C-alpha cells in the first residue's frame, strides 16, 4: 500500500512539473504566432551554393 501512495505522489509531482512548463511556455510567448506555421509550406527554401 505504501508503494501505491509513493507512485501517486510522484505522478502528481510530474504532472505539476508539466503544468508549470506549459504555463511558462505560454507566458514566454511561444504560442503567440498562429499564422506562420500554416503558411510556412508556401515559402521557398533558400538554395545552398555548392563549391
BATI-388383 format. One record per residue (C-alpha): residue number from 1; residue in one letter; x, y, z. Coordinates in nm, 3 decimals, always signed. Example, Ala and Ser with C-alpha at 12.3 -4.5 7.8 and 13.67 -1.06 7.14 Angstrom:
BEGIN
    n  res       c1       c2       c3
    1    a   +1.230   -0.450   +0.780
    2    s   +1.367   -0.106   +0.714
REM end
This chain:
BEGIN
    n  res       c1       c2       c3
    1    x   +0.000   +0.000   +0.000
    2    x   +0.291   +0.235   +0.069
    3    x   +0.426   +0.192   -0.283
    4    x   +0.092   +0.297   -0.436
    5    x   +0.090   +0.616   -0.231
    6    x   +0.450   +0.683   -0.331
    7    x   +0.370   +0.634   -0.700
    8    x   +0.067   +0.862   -0.676
    9    x   +0.279   +1.131   -0.511
   10    x   +0.549   +1.101   -0.779
   11    x   +0.293   +1.114   -1.060
   12    x   +0.137   +1.427   -0.909
   13    x   +0.479   +1.592   -0.893
   14    x   +0.548   +1.505   -1.258
   15    x   +0.206   +1.638   -1.362
   16    x   +0.268   +1.960   -1.169
   17    x   +0.603   +1.995   -1.344
   18    x   +0.443   +1.961   -1.686
   19    x   +0.173   +2.212   -1.590
   20    x   +0.436   +2.463   -1.477
   21    x   +0.631   +2.412   -1.801
   22    x   +0.314   +2.472   -2.003
   23    x   +0.233   +2.796   -1.821
   24    x   +0.594   +2.908   -1.857
   25    x   +0.581   +2.848   -2.233
   26    x   +0.254   +3.038   -2.266
   27    x   +0.384   +3.333   -2.065
   28    x   +0.708   +3.331   -2.264
   29    x   +0.510   +3.388   -2.585
   30    x   +0.576   +3.057   -2.755
   31    x   +0.215   +3.017   -2.872
   32    x   +0.157   +3.374   -2.996
   33    x   +0.225   +3.318   -3.367
   34    x   -0.057   +3.108   -3.507
   35    x   -0.038   +3.233   -3.867
   36    x   +0.317   +3.150   -3.977
   37    x   +0.304   +2.770   -3.929
   38    x   +0.001   +2.745   -4.156
   39    x   +0.175   +2.920   -4.448
   40    x   +0.531   +2.801   -4.389
   41    x   +0.498   +2.534   -4.659
   42    x   +0.428   +2.805   -4.916
   43    x   +0.764   +2.976   -4.859
   44    x   +1.052   +2.874   -5.081
   45    x   +1.366   +2.735   -4.924
   46    x   +1.694   +2.913   -4.985
   47    x   +1.922   +2.729   -5.221
   48    x   +2.265   +2.630   -5.092
   49    x   +2.559   +2.703   -5.321
   50    x   +2.780   +2.403   -5.390
   51    x   +3.154   +2.461   -5.409
REM end
